[in-house]
Amino acid sequence: MKKTAQLIKPLTVIILTILCVLPLNACAAASKTANSDTIYQQRTLHNPDGTGKFYMGREIAQVMGYQGASWLERPSRGMEEKSARLVNNLDLKPTDIVADIGAGTGYFSFRIAPLVPEGKVLAVDVQPEMINFIKLNKQEKNIANVEPVLGSIDNPNLPENSVDLVVMVDTYHEFAYPREMMQGIVKALKPGGRTVSIEYRGENPLIPIKGLHKMTQKQVKKEMAAVGLVWKETKDMLPQQHLMVFEKQSQI
């Protein structure tokens, strides 16, 4: 009996330790899930052009795949969207490091590159096929200061405090994880660095773009504020899009 008691005592301690640790792990996992649920909500009934995933009251739009590359490079795009006017209103410096998020084929990356001859453009996309398009365009155009970067759906994969300007042209509304992606973008920005969001005006129902592929100024401001970016100005010099400028504060 004495030997049995000696064996039971350490076993009891081990069992009690396990029982104490397991609930803590379970609570941590539950807490993580709860936090995720407070950021995103999945709904069965939703817009057919959306993913059914909602963020801050907005349904996330479906991503345009690499199959739409030819549409991004359509000859009429420059006139329709006033692409040159957009690029010329980014207030670029020759030494700027620019990240073009959701770069696609590099349509804007290669238009920005000549304006930053002492800097470079990081052309970020999550689709390997788009990265291949950028590499082909880089070779064809012989532009050295465009660097393709394969991002992930929740991370732009950019070094911290490395970027002067982030440009997002008609892409933010498709981010599968907008909170995490923007947190990664904020980390990549230098203190005082800027983020420029270009989105079709959600306030105007007459703009012939599907509703989920447009955003209102109010919604963009709300979502950028959630990651600590401060709105500086909105330039309404484009035919159908807002050009909204946000800044990273030194303390972020």
Steps between C-alpha positions, in 0.01 A plus 500: 500500500787734581656442156164555331453829684847609393412431135158666517631828641726596201237375254243722667729801467555427127127459435415820684768687305356377169148593606618849591690553175235367259230756587753780462587381148133454421425850627784644291369327188146614575624853556682499163186376324289758678736778394482381139120489520489860622704614197332296226154351461401231252145513365313246290278758333714751318569683174591255219797725415633464855667235712238497777769630735429836664742749653389813685157480336635449146490180298836409350486475121614202298852527361555559131726214395802508273264404217401868493855617425409618150228725645759666727715574194213610271601790271204713611591488870722807493222719363222346711680529832742787421791283609766764429310754712479245783875432496585870477294571812686254724750773600797273438862577579783359283632295795166352612454130566146427381294185562230436241267262685287278278723598210347250259694522173696799628290751306563777755836370626660563161343846478626595846853363451634784274395755766715333767830455313703486823241287676299196396153351472413181686226340290309282747240243403370178657456314171819333365359537148487879541858499627599319180322769293698768687828320435420473128398867482815601687715319245303633203499861625860479627414678825742402775346667807183289517531200733225234504399385851276201564278587795256281690131560564573645845850646459666716233838344589683831517781593745409722795550876466617465140235672286428869441172456314245222461265514202183291480307547176157331495630212710437559872132400479613148395739434791397172664654618829492880486589552868807275491611622157477864606685427824781355287491808276517735799804310632666531159445877485767732632382745770319775312457268201183525294235259376296599197169322450336531159149356485196554279259735673246299697295817552413511129259228382538619140862384474472176297698279741355221713405625846748291699784628281432859610556663839379816668741747658334439837566126484860538385574748778346269759706200389827690474445655845462146641872441431613844617530682167398865500306650209678801349303587184277378220574601143196481276683563173423162343185433293361218714734434793597658831872545563529497879826567684575359847810537715681282750569686822844484665368324810343207311 
